[in-house]
Amino acid sequence: MALAAGKSPGAGTWKMAWDGEQELESAAGPVAHAAAAACRSDPPCILVADDDDDLREMIALALRAAGYEVVEARTGLQLAACVRRKVVECAASPEVQLIVSDIQMPGCSGLDVLSVMRDVGVRVPVVFITGYGNEAVRAEARRLGVQAVLEKPFELDDLGAAVRALVPPAAGRNP
């Protein structure tokens, strides 16, 4: 599965494309599609991507309790589809203010998606969580402008601190 970026013919806007747009649409799956309309910019919205269902759901629950809206993705392709729909296609006012993503996921990696995001000028902050973080991965993440890399297992308080530093929660919430 190849991930690439380029300009739409005649439209003058950037888009993310894969080897087969239909495969991307079907790969987005129920989590990405069900959440597509749920995210607003107030409270702030965070896209959480991890193929470990229990971990992703625990992170999403903690972020919601802290006053954030959350969109979830199970795979790299779902992450890419959500980024395209919620950030690239509405670049003037992105619906997602932060991405928290695993690096190694089915379909494509968090690094692959981040690389395309940066290639097309998307500057939404990213926090990576990983169980496979070696120095080469960390160096690539830093080169791409990742704000934090947390090694699994990590403390939810550490993730919460990284998230709050980048995107304050909704008014009236005390995480």
N, C-alpha and C positions, 0 to 999 in steps of 0.2 A: 504494500500500500504506500504510494508516494504522496507526500504532502507538499504542496507548492503554493506560491502566492503570485498574483499577477493582476494587471488591470483588466477590467471588463471591457470588451470591445465597444468603443464609442461612448461608454458611460462615464469614463474618467474617474471611476471609483475603484477602490481596491476590493478584491474578494479573495477568499480562501477556497481552494479547490483541491480535489483529490482525484485519483484514478477512478472516476465513476461517481458522479454526484448522487445517483440513486443509491449507491452503496452507503454513502455518507448519511443520507436521509434515513435509511433503514437502520443504520448503526446507531443513530441518535437514541433510539429506544424509548421506552416509556418514561424513564426518570427525566431525561432531558425535555421531552415533549410535554409531559405533565406539568413541569415547572416553568415552561416557557412564558406563560402569562402571569406567573405569580410574583415576579420580582419587580420592585419599584425602587426608585432612588431614595425614597424616604419611607421607612428607614433604609440605611445603606444596605446594598446587596453584595453578597459574597458568593462566588462560584467555588464549590468544593468538589474536587475530582479525586477519586481513589477507587481502585478496583476491590478493595477490602470493604465489603458492605458494612460490617460492624463498626469499623473505624470511621468510615465516611459518615454513617448515621450518628455516631457519638459526637463527632466534630460539629455536624449540622445542628444537633440538639443543643450543644453548648453555645454555639453562635446565636441561635434563635433566642435562647434564654438571656443572652447578653444584649439583645435588642437589634439583631441583624435579620434581614431577609436572607434566605439561602436557596441557591439553585444547586442541585446535585448532578454529578456525572459519574458513571461507572467505568468508562473506558477513555482512552486517549481520543478516539473518534467522537465520543459524546462531548468531551471537553472542547474539541475543535468546533463542533457544531454549535455549542452554546456560545463560544467566543464569537463565532461568525454572526449569530443571531442577536446577541445581547451587547456586543461591543463594536464589531466591524460595521455591521449594517446600520447602526445608530451612532456613528462616530461623534456626531455633534453633541450628543448627550447619552453616553454609554449607560446602560442599565446596571452594569456590574462595576463596582468600585474596587474590587480586590479578588484575586484568584488564589486559592489555597489548593495546591495540586501535588499528588504523588508524581514521582518521576517515571517509574517503570509501570506501564499499564498496557493492557491489550490494545491493539490497533495502531497506536503510535504513542510515543513517550511525551511526557510533559515538556521535556526539552525541545522535542520536535515542534510542538504547538507554540511554545514560547518563541522559538527561532522565527517561525512564520509571522507571529504577532509583531515582533520587532522589525522584521523585514518590511512589513506594510505600515509601520509607524504607530502601532498600538502600544501605548505606554501605561496601561493599567498595571498597578503593582502586583507582584507575584511573590508568594511564600511557598517554597517547596518543602514537602515532607517525604522522607525516603528511608528505606531500609538498605539501600545500595549506594550510599554516598561515599565515593572515593574522591581523592583529590582532583582527578581529572574532571569528574562530574561537577564538583564544587567550582572549579575554575571556569568551566563552560557556563554554569549558572551565573557566576559573577560577571562574566563577559557579556551575558545577555541582560544584565541589570536586575537579577533577582534580589529582593530586599532581604530575604532570610532563607536559610536551609536548616530544617530541623530533622535530626536523625530519629528514626523509629527505634525503640519506643521513646516517646517524648511526653512531657507533662502538658496537660491541657492549659495550665497556667502560663507556660512558656509560649504556646501558640496564641493564647488570648492576649498576652502582652505584645507580641509581634503584630497581631491584627489591630489592636487598639492604637498602636503607634502609627499605623498606616491609614486607618479609617476609624475615626471615633464612632461609637455606637449611637443609636437614636437617642434624642434628648429624653431625659427622664429615666434612663436606664443606668444602673450602677452595676456593671459586670464584676 
